[in-house]
Amino acid sequence: MERQPYPAARAVAPALHEHFARHRREAPADSAPLAPLPDVATVEALVGAAFWASLRREEGYVPRISLAYLPPPAAADAFNFDRPQPLDPAALAKMAPAVERPGIHLGVWGEAADLSVWGATRQIPALCFVLEVAAPGLLVVKHHRAGDVGKYVNVAVLEGDQIKLIDEHAASLPDCPSLLTSLLGFDAPASWVDSVNILVQLAASMRAHGRGGALLVVPPGSQQWRDSIVHPMLYALVPPFTDLCRLAREMPAERPTRAWQAAIARAVDAVAGLTAVDGATIVTSDYDVLAFGAKIVRRRGAPQVEQVTVTEPILGGTASIVEPVRLGGTRHFSAAQFIQDQRDAVALVASQDGRFTIFAWSPCEATVHAHRVETLLL
């Protein structure tokens, strides 16, 4: 039976093509070689094949694959099939177990009507069109920034009939937290020890453990945050846990080594794991861990938070003002209250269903601003 088209693929293909074309036009003349640009029909075919593959099962498992559009000569250290495989949902589902580890891409090449999978690679050039199957019916389009430690930049998220195109200009809005700027990937190149990038890793790790959690980031040396926490704290750390702080300071002067990157990843996962415990984990902006499982309370004499401004960094998104209870459960309400009382802090809240919110005080709006950023963490 002929496969039915995926309507969202046709709807989003022109916008995706224009995004990649524009970034190629704006790339510096002396930049490294860029990946080929897929035309609109090819983008539609790639998205359609990935969507139908995401709905299949192979021995009970959901396929988790990443497709990269590039010819074999453009990929370094790749392995090539003797006979290219068709870009077919059934074939993709069968190959998925071999390439489901992070960082492995199935290489796809050809034109819309004749696309095939030629092999797999870990190395891809900048601005390569990458399409990941994150969950059944959930696709993420992204591209790679140049450099060994460059991050992937999310371009769009498709979930069923819902299309979310990331707004590249969201980071230029007033009061935009630096964490959101880094998540968007449009900040100036920075080292891994930059505080924002480590918070990005913490956010991704918090979301990955799937239990939900809250991380409060407070100024180093400040004691004011204690006015918003129930005492005694059951899991206060004395002295603070300093591994992540120490590793950040020990970043190699040149390119980070694999050993250092692995140590940072382990420390990040250790701290993010603390957020799975009921209550909030408290860290300084220097990454010293002060406590976990802490209970947030309204500061004495402070008013209860009544409304929060909510935005999402997607094209066409508009700000809304809601009661904090509409954002989620107790974690969200407590985080909003904490930020209203402790305006020099930032709160990161992960939900069990995958939603992720950054709470920060907005001087321009004179209110708590909730930035919904799960589309940037997929």
C-alpha positions as CSV (number, residue, x, y, z in Angstrom):
1,M,0.0,0.0,0.0
2,E,1.4,3.4,-1.0
3,R,2.5,5.5,2.0
4,Q,0.3,8.5,2.7
5,P,2.0,11.9,2.8
6,Y,2.7,13.6,6.1
7,P,0.9,17.0,5.8
8,A,3.1,18.8,8.3
9,A,6.2,17.8,6.2
10,R,4.8,19.7,3.2
11,A,3.8,22.7,5.3
12,V,7.1,23.1,7.0
13,A,9.5,22.2,4.2
14,P,9.7,25.7,2.6
15,A,10.5,27.4,5.9
16,L,13.2,24.8,6.8
17,H,14.8,25.2,3.3
18,E,14.8,29.0,3.7
19,H,16.4,28.7,7.1
20,F,19.3,26.7,5.9
21,A,19.7,28.7,2.7
22,R,19.8,32.0,4.7
23,H,22.4,30.7,7.1
24,R,24.6,29.5,4.2
25,R,24.3,33.0,2.7
26,E,25.3,34.6,6.0
27,A,28.2,32.2,6.7
28,P,31.7,33.9,6.6
29,A,33.6,33.5,3.4
30,D,36.5,31.8,5.2
31,S,34.3,29.3,7.1
32,A,34.9,25.6,6.9
33,P,33.2,23.7,4.1
34,L,29.4,23.6,4.6
35,A,27.1,20.7,4.1
36,P,25.0,20.6,0.9
37,L,21.6,22.4,1.0
38,P,18.6,20.1,0.5
39,D,15.8,21.5,-1.8
40,V,12.2,21.8,-0.6
41,A,11.1,18.5,-2.0
42,T,14.0,16.7,-0.4
43,V,13.3,18.3,3.0
44,E,9.6,17.1,2.7
45,A,10.7,13.6,1.8
46,L,13.1,13.4,4.7
47,V,10.6,14.7,7.2
48,G,7.9,12.3,5.9
49,A,10.1,9.2,6.0
50,A,11.3,10.1,9.6
51,F,7.7,10.6,10.8
52,W,6.3,7.3,9.6
53,A,9.4,5.5,10.9
54,S,8.8,7.0,14.3
55,L,5.4,5.3,14.5
56,R,6.9,1.8,13.8
57,R,8.2,-0.7,16.3
58,E,11.1,-3.1,15.9
59,E,11.0,-6.0,18.3
60,G,8.9,-3.7,20.6
61,Y,11.3,-0.8,20.6
62,V,10.6,2.7,19.3
63,P,13.1,3.7,16.6
64,R,15.4,6.5,17.8
65,I,17.4,7.7,14.8
66,S,19.2,10.7,13.4
67,L,19.3,11.4,9.7
68,A,22.0,13.7,8.2
69,Y,21.7,14.9,4.6
70,L,25.2,14.8,3.1
71,P,27.1,12.7,0.5
72,P,29.7,10.1,1.7
73,P,32.7,12.2,0.8
74,A,31.5,15.0,3.1
75,A,31.6,12.7,6.2
76,A,34.7,11.8,8.0
77,D,35.3,8.4,9.7
78,A,32.1,7.0,8.2
79,F,31.1,3.4,7.4
80,N,29.5,2.8,4.0
81,F,27.1,0.1,3.0
82,D,28.0,-2.0,0.1
83,R,24.4,-1.4,-1.1
84,P,22.6,1.8,0.0
85,Q,19.4,1.2,1.8
86,P,16.1,2.8,0.8
87,L,14.9,5.8,2.8
88,D,11.9,3.7,3.8
89,P,10.2,3.6,7.3
90,A,10.6,-0.1,7.5
91,A,14.3,0.0,6.6
92,L,14.9,2.9,9.0
93,A,13.2,1.0,11.9
94,K,15.4,-2.1,11.2
95,M,18.6,0.0,11.2
96,A,17.7,1.9,14.3
97,P,19.2,-0.4,17.0
98,A,22.6,0.0,15.4
99,V,22.6,3.8,15.4
100,E,20.5,4.8,18.4
101,R,23.4,6.0,20.5
102,P,23.8,9.8,20.7
103,G,26.0,11.4,18.0
104,I,25.5,8.7,15.3
105,H,23.8,9.8,12.1
106,L,22.5,7.8,9.2
107,G,23.9,9.4,6.1
108,V,21.2,10.2,3.5
109,W,21.9,11.4,-0.1
110,G,20.1,11.8,-3.4
111,E,17.1,13.7,-4.6
112,A,13.6,13.7,-3.2
113,A,12.4,10.8,-5.4
114,D,15.5,8.8,-5.0
115,L,16.9,9.2,-1.5
116,S,18.9,6.4,0.1
117,V,20.8,5.7,3.3
118,W,24.5,5.2,2.3
119,G,25.9,4.5,5.8
120,A,26.5,6.1,9.2
121,T,28.9,8.7,10.6
122,R,29.7,10.7,13.7
123,Q,31.4,13.6,11.9
124,I,29.3,16.0,9.9
125,P,30.0,19.5,8.5
126,A,28.5,22.7,9.8
127,L,25.0,23.6,8.6
128,C,24.2,19.9,7.8
129,F,20.5,19.2,7.8
130,V,19.9,16.8,10.7
131,L,16.6,15.3,11.5
132,E,16.1,13.3,14.8
133,V,13.3,11.0,15.8
134,A,12.9,11.8,19.5
135,A,9.7,9.9,20.2
136,P,6.7,8.5,18.3
137,G,5.5,11.4,16.1
138,L,8.1,13.8,17.6
139,L,10.8,15.1,15.2
140,V,13.5,17.7,15.8
141,V,15.3,19.5,12.9
142,K,18.7,20.9,13.9
143,H,22.1,21.7,12.5
144,H,25.6,21.6,13.8
145,R,27.7,24.6,14.7
146,A,31.3,24.5,13.6
147,G,33.9,23.3,16.1
148,D,34.5,20.1,18.0
149,V,32.6,21.3,21.0
150,G,29.9,23.3,19.1
151,K,26.4,22.5,20.1
152,Y,23.5,21.5,17.9
153,V,21.1,24.3,17.2
154,N,17.4,23.3,17.1
155,V,15.5,24.8,14.1
156,A,12.1,23.2,14.4
157,V,10.1,20.7,16.4
158,L,7.2,18.7,14.9
159,E,4.8,16.7,17.0
160,G,1.9,15.2,15.0
161,D,0.2,18.1,13.4
162,Q,1.9,20.7,15.5
163,I,4.8,22.7,14.1
164,K,7.1,24.9,16.2
165,L,9.8,26.9,14.4
166,I,12.4,28.3,16.8
167,D,12.6,32.1,16.9
168,E,16.2,33.0,16.5
169,H,15.5,36.5,17.8
170,A,14.0,35.5,21.1
171,A,17.4,35.9,22.8
172,S,17.4,39.6,21.9
173,L,14.3,40.4,23.9
174,P,14.6,42.5,27.0
175,D,15.4,40.6,30.2
176,C,16.2,37.4,28.3
177,P,18.2,35.1,30.7
178,S,21.7,34.3,29.5
179,L,20.8,30.6,29.9
180,L,18.1,31.0,27.2
181,T,20.5,32.8,24.9
182,S,22.9,29.8,25.1
183,L,20.1,27.3,24.6
184,L,19.1,29.1,21.4
185,G,22.7,28.7,20.2
186,F,23.0,32.2,18.8
187,D,25.3,33.6,21.5
188,A,28.9,34.4,20.6
189,P,31.2,31.4,20.8
190,A,32.1,30.6,24.4
191,S,34.1,28.0,26.2
192,W,32.5,25.0,28.0
193,V,33.3,26.6,31.3
194,D,31.0,29.5,30.6
195,S,28.4,29.3,33.3
196,V,25.6,29.4,30.8
197,N,26.8,26.4,28.9
198,I,27.2,24.2,32.1
199,L,23.6,25.2,33.0
200,V,22.5,24.1,29.6
201,Q,24.1,20.7,30.3
202,L,22.4,20.6,33.7
203,A,19.0,21.5,32.1
204,A,19.4,18.7,29.6
205,S,20.4,16.2,32.2
206,M,17.5,17.2,34.5
207,R,15.1,16.6,31.7
208,A,16.7,13.3,30.8
209,H,16.2,11.6,34.1
210,G,12.4,12.0,33.6
211,R,11.5,12.4,37.3
212,G,11.0,16.1,37.3
213,G,13.0,18.5,39.5
214,A,13.9,22.0,40.4
215,L,17.3,23.7,40.4
216,L,17.7,27.1,42.1
217,V,20.7,29.1,41.0
218,V,21.7,31.7,43.6
219,P,24.5,34.3,43.8
220,P,27.7,33.0,45.4
221,G,28.3,34.3,49.0
222,S,24.7,35.4,49.4
223,Q,22.6,34.3,52.3
224,Q,19.3,35.9,51.4
225,W,18.0,32.8,49.6
226,R,17.8,31.2,53.0
227,D,14.8,33.4,53.8
228,S,12.8,31.5,51.2
229,I,13.7,28.0,52.4
230,V,12.3,25.9,55.2
231,H,14.9,25.2,58.0
232,P,16.4,23.0,59.0
233,M,17.2,21.7,55.5
234,L,17.2,17.9,55.5
235,Y,20.0,17.6,52.9
236,A,22.2,20.7,53.4
237,L,25.7,20.0,52.3
238,V,28.5,21.2,54.6
239,P,31.0,21.8,53.1
240,P,29.4,22.4,49.7
241,F,29.9,19.9,46.9
242,T,32.5,21.5,44.7
243,D,33.4,19.0,42.0
244,L,31.6,20.8,39.2
245,C,33.0,24.2,40.3
246,R,36.5,22.8,40.4
247,L,36.2,21.2,37.0
248,A,34.9,24.4,35.5
249,R,38.0,26.2,36.8
250,E,40.3,23.5,35.5
251,M,39.2,23.7,31.9
252,P,42.3,23.2,29.6
253,A,43.6,26.5,28.1
254,E,43.3,25.1,24.6
255,R,40.7,22.7,23.3
256,P,39.0,20.7,26.1
257,T,40.3,17.1,26.3
258,R,38.0,14.1,26.1
259,A,38.9,13.2,29.7
260,W,37.9,16.7,30.9
261,Q,34.7,16.6,29.0
262,A,33.9,13.1,30.4
263,A,34.6,14.4,33.9
264,I,32.3,17.4,33.4
265,A,29.6,15.1,32.1
266,R,29.8,12.9,35.2
267,A,29.7,15.9,37.5
268,V,26.7,17.4,35.7
269,D,24.8,14.1,35.9
270,A,25.6,13.8,39.6
271,V,24.2,17.3,40.3
272,A,21.2,16.8,38.0
273,G,20.4,13.5,39.7
274,L,20.0,15.4,43.0
275,T,17.0,17.3,41.5
276,A,15.1,14.0,41.3
277,V,14.7,14.1,45.0
278,D,11.5,15.9,46.2
279,G,12.3,19.5,46.9
280,A,14.8,21.9,45.2
281,T,18.5,21.6,44.6
282,I,20.4,24.8,45.4
283,V,23.6,25.7,43.6
284,T,25.6,28.9,43.3
285,S,26.3,30.5,39.9
286,D,29.8,29.2,40.4
287,Y,28.3,25.6,40.6
288,D,28.9,24.9,44.3
289,V,26.1,22.6,45.4
290,L,24.7,23.9,48.7
291,A,21.7,21.6,49.3
292,F,19.1,19.4,47.7
293,G,15.6,18.3,48.7
294,A,15.0,21.8,50.0
295,K,11.5,23.0,50.6
296,I,10.6,26.5,49.3
297,V,8.5,28.8,51.4
298,R,7.3,32.4,50.9
299,R,9.6,34.9,52.4
300,R,8.2,36.4,55.6
301,G,6.3,39.6,54.8
302,A,6.4,39.0,51.1
303,P,3.2,38.9,49.0
304,Q,2.1,35.6,47.3
305,V,2.9,35.4,43.6
306,E,-0.3,35.9,41.7
307,Q,0.6,36.1,38.0
308,V,3.5,35.1,35.8
309,T,4.4,36.1,32.2
310,V,4.8,33.0,30.0
311,T,6.6,32.9,26.7
312,E,8.0,30.2,24.4
313,P,10.9,31.0,21.9
314,I,8.9,30.0,18.8
315,L,7.8,32.0,15.8
316,G,4.3,33.3,16.2
317,G,4.4,32.8,19.9
318,T,2.8,35.5,22.1
319,A,3.3,36.3,25.7
320,S,0.5,35.4,28.1
321,I,-0.1,36.3,31.7
322,V,-1.4,33.4,33.8
323,E,-1.8,32.3,37.4
324,P,1.3,30.3,38.4
325,V,-0.9,27.2,39.2
326,R,-1.7,26.9,35.5
327,L,2.0,26.3,34.7
328,G,2.1,22.9,36.5
329,G,2.2,21.5,40.0
330,T,3.9,22.5,43.2
331,R,7.3,22.8,41.7
332,H,6.3,25.5,39.3
333,F,4.3,27.5,41.9
334,S,7.2,27.3,44.4
335,A,9.8,28.3,41.8
336,A,7.7,31.3,40.8
337,Q,7.3,32.4,44.4
338,F,11.1,31.9,45.0
339,I,12.0,34.1,42.1
340,Q,9.5,36.8,43.1
341,D,11.2,36.8,46.6
342,Q,14.8,36.3,45.4
343,R,15.0,38.4,42.2
344,D,18.7,37.8,41.7
345,A,18.2,34.1,41.3
346,V,17.1,31.8,38.5
347,A,15.0,28.7,38.8
348,L,15.0,25.7,36.4
349,V,12.0,23.4,36.6
350,A,11.6,20.1,34.8
351,S,8.3,18.3,34.6
352,Q,7.9,14.5,34.4
353,D,6.1,15.0,31.0
354,G,9.2,16.6,29.5
355,R,8.2,20.3,29.9
356,F,11.0,22.6,31.0
357,T,10.7,26.1,32.3
358,I,13.2,28.8,33.2
359,F,11.9,31.3,35.8
360,A,13.6,34.7,36.1
361,W,12.7,38.1,37.4
362,S,11.9,40.6,34.6
363,P,12.7,44.2,35.6
364,C,11.0,45.5,32.4
365,E,7.8,43.7,33.2
366,A,8.2,43.9,37.0
367,T,7.0,40.3,37.3
368,V,8.2,36.7,37.2
369,H,8.9,35.6,33.6
370,A,8.5,31.9,32.8
371,H,10.4,30.8,29.7
372,R,9.1,27.5,28.3
373,V,12.2,26.0,26.6
374,E,11.5,22.2,26.1
375,T,11.7,22.7,22.3
376,L,15.3,23.7,22.8
377,L,16.3,20.7,24.8
378,L,15.1,17.9,22.6
